[in-house]
Amino acid sequence: MNNDETRTVRLTVDVSDYGIAGLQDRELEGYADTPAQSVGFIEVEQGWVTLHITHQYGPADFTVTMADQDPGADLSTYEDIVDIGYVSISGEVEMGGFAHDNAVMHPLPPLPAGPGTYRIRYHVKNMDWEGSRDDGVDNHYIQIWPAPLQEPVVVKATSEMAEHFLDREKFKRDRGQ
């Protein structure tokens, strides 16, 4: 990709249960020294990214943007946004939904800088409403661009579910549980 170039794709993954989808490197070997991280609705561990979605099962629509540089968060459309570091050994990633059988993986465009370190920004909306989509915009939006590894960051958190994922014990205490 040239500077300021982005590639955006839309895809649907099927989720059988547990309300999660995944993004994974095409090469899952060689991640022994990669730090595991999590923040809110996203967890990264050894080439695998767990993405908590807006509903328990069924099709989940995603928009994914690959960029040469930070494309900027979509603060006006999405209620909850987090950033996290990611390492790709192969420079190629694919997505799929959690499935009890074999998950169907969807290849994404090659990462803009090939193998290396990246930042993933995960936007979610309608998390409190089991994925209601009334405006034609996908509830899940992922941005990926080359960047050094850094600590995870909460960019925006407004839903009750974001509060739950960010601090489960506080969430329970606040609700008298």
C-alpha positions as CSV (number, residue, x, y, z in Angstrom):
1,M,0.0,0.0,0.0
2,N,1.1,3.6,-0.6
3,N,0.9,6.2,2.1
4,D,-2.7,7.2,3.0
5,E,-4.1,4.1,1.2
6,T,-6.7,2.0,2.9
7,R,-8.6,-1.1,2.0
8,T,-12.0,-1.8,3.5
9,V,-13.9,-5.1,3.3
10,R,-17.2,-6.2,4.7
11,L,-17.8,-9.8,5.7
12,T,-20.2,-11.9,7.7
13,V,-19.0,-14.6,10.1
14,D,-21.3,-17.3,11.6
15,V,-21.2,-17.7,15.3
16,S,-22.6,-20.9,16.9
17,D,-22.4,-19.8,20.5
18,Y,-20.5,-17.8,23.1
19,G,-20.8,-14.4,21.3
20,I,-17.3,-14.3,20.0
21,A,-15.6,-14.0,16.6
22,G,-11.9,-14.3,16.0
23,L,-9.2,-12.8,13.9
24,Q,-6.0,-14.9,13.5
25,D,-2.7,-14.8,11.8
26,R,-2.4,-17.3,8.9
27,E,0.8,-18.6,10.7
28,L,0.1,-19.6,14.2
29,E,3.6,-20.8,15.1
30,G,6.4,-18.6,16.6
31,Y,4.4,-16.5,19.1
32,A,6.2,-17.7,22.3
33,D,7.5,-14.2,23.2
34,T,4.3,-12.3,22.2
35,P,2.6,-10.6,25.1
36,A,-1.1,-11.5,25.8
37,Q,-3.3,-8.4,26.3
38,S,-6.9,-7.6,26.7
39,V,-9.1,-4.5,27.0
40,G,-12.9,-4.5,27.0
41,F,-14.3,-6.5,24.1
42,I,-11.0,-7.7,22.7
43,E,-8.2,-10.1,23.8
44,V,-5.0,-10.9,22.0
45,E,-2.9,-14.0,22.6
46,Q,-0.2,-15.6,20.3
47,G,-1.6,-14.6,16.9
48,W,-5.2,-15.0,17.9
49,V,-7.7,-12.1,18.6
50,T,-10.9,-12.8,20.4
51,L,-13.6,-10.3,19.6
52,H,-16.7,-10.2,21.8
53,I,-19.7,-9.4,19.6
54,T,-23.2,-7.9,20.1
55,H,-25.1,-11.2,20.2
56,Q,-24.7,-14.8,21.4
57,Y,-25.1,-16.7,18.1
58,G,-26.0,-16.2,14.4
59,P,-24.4,-14.1,11.6
60,A,-22.2,-11.2,12.7
61,D,-21.4,-8.4,10.2
62,F,-18.0,-6.8,10.3
63,T,-16.3,-3.9,8.4
64,V,-12.5,-4.2,8.4
65,T,-10.2,-1.5,7.3
66,M,-6.4,-2.1,6.7
67,A,-4.5,1.2,6.5
68,D,-0.9,2.4,6.2
69,Q,-1.4,4.7,9.2
70,D,-4.0,5.3,12.0
71,P,-7.2,6.0,10.1
72,G,-8.8,7.7,13.1
73,A,-11.5,6.4,15.4
74,D,-15.2,6.7,14.4
75,L,-16.3,8.4,17.6
76,S,-19.7,9.6,16.3
77,T,-21.0,6.2,15.0
78,Y,-19.7,3.7,17.7
79,E,-20.4,3.6,21.4
80,D,-17.4,1.6,22.5
81,I,-13.9,1.7,21.0
82,V,-10.7,0.0,22.2
83,D,-7.1,-0.2,20.8
84,I,-4.7,-3.0,21.3
85,G,-1.3,-4.2,20.0
86,Y,-1.0,-7.2,17.7
87,V,1.9,-9.1,16.2
88,S,1.6,-10.9,12.8
89,I,4.3,-13.4,11.9
90,S,2.9,-13.9,8.3
91,G,1.5,-10.5,7.4
92,E,-1.8,-12.2,6.5
93,V,-4.9,-12.6,8.7
94,E,-8.3,-14.2,8.5
95,M,-11.6,-14.0,10.4
96,G,-14.2,-16.5,11.5
97,G,-16.9,-16.9,14.1
98,F,-16.8,-19.3,17.0
99,A,-18.3,-22.6,15.8
100,H,-18.8,-26.0,17.4
101,D,-17.8,-27.6,14.1
102,N,-15.1,-26.4,11.8
103,A,-15.2,-22.6,11.6
104,V,-15.2,-21.0,8.1
105,M,-12.3,-18.6,7.9
106,H,-12.4,-15.5,5.7
107,P,-9.1,-14.3,4.4
108,L,-8.6,-10.5,4.7
109,P,-6.4,-8.3,2.5
110,P,-2.7,-8.6,3.3
111,L,-1.5,-6.4,6.2
112,P,-0.1,-3.2,4.8
113,A,3.5,-3.6,6.1
114,G,3.7,-7.4,5.9
115,P,4.9,-9.3,9.0
116,G,5.4,-7.1,12.1
117,T,3.6,-5.2,14.8
118,Y,0.2,-3.6,14.4
119,R,-2.5,-1.7,16.2
120,I,-6.1,-3.0,16.1
121,R,-8.9,-0.7,17.0
122,Y,-12.2,-2.4,17.6
123,H,-15.4,-0.4,17.4
124,V,-18.7,-1.8,18.7
125,K,-22.2,-0.4,18.8
126,N,-25.5,-1.7,20.2
127,M,-23.8,-4.0,22.6
128,D,-26.6,-3.4,25.2
129,W,-29.3,-4.3,22.6
130,E,-28.2,-7.7,21.4
131,G,-27.0,-6.3,18.1
132,S,-30.0,-4.4,16.9
133,R,-29.0,-2.8,13.6
134,D,-31.4,-0.2,12.3
135,D,-29.1,2.3,10.4
136,G,-27.4,0.0,7.9
137,V,-24.0,0.3,9.6
138,D,-22.3,-2.8,10.8
139,N,-22.2,-3.1,14.6
140,H,-18.5,-4.3,14.5
141,Y,-15.8,-2.2,12.9
142,I,-12.1,-3.1,13.0
143,Q,-9.2,-0.9,11.9
144,I,-5.6,-2.4,11.5
145,W,-2.5,-0.4,10.8
146,P,1.3,-0.7,11.4
147,A,2.4,0.6,14.9
148,P,4.8,-0.4,17.6
149,L,3.5,-2.5,20.5
150,Q,1.9,-0.4,23.2
151,E,-0.5,-0.9,26.1
152,P,-4.2,-1.4,25.3
153,V,-6.3,1.8,25.4
154,V,-10.0,2.5,26.0
155,V,-10.8,5.2,23.4
156,K,-14.5,5.4,24.3
157,A,-16.8,3.3,26.6
158,T,-20.4,4.2,27.0
159,S,-22.4,1.0,27.0
160,E,-23.2,-1.0,30.2
161,M,-21.6,-4.0,28.5
162,A,-18.3,-2.1,28.1
163,E,-18.5,-1.3,31.8
164,H,-19.0,-5.0,32.5
165,F,-16.0,-6.1,30.3
166,L,-13.7,-3.4,31.6
167,D,-14.3,-4.2,35.3
168,R,-16.5,-7.1,36.0
169,E,-16.2,-6.9,39.8
170,K,-17.2,-3.2,39.9
171,F,-20.0,-3.9,37.5
172,K,-21.4,-6.6,39.8
173,R,-20.9,-4.4,42.9
174,D,-22.7,-1.4,41.3
175,R,-25.7,-3.6,40.6
176,G,-25.8,-5.2,44.1
177,Q,-24.6,-8.6,43.0
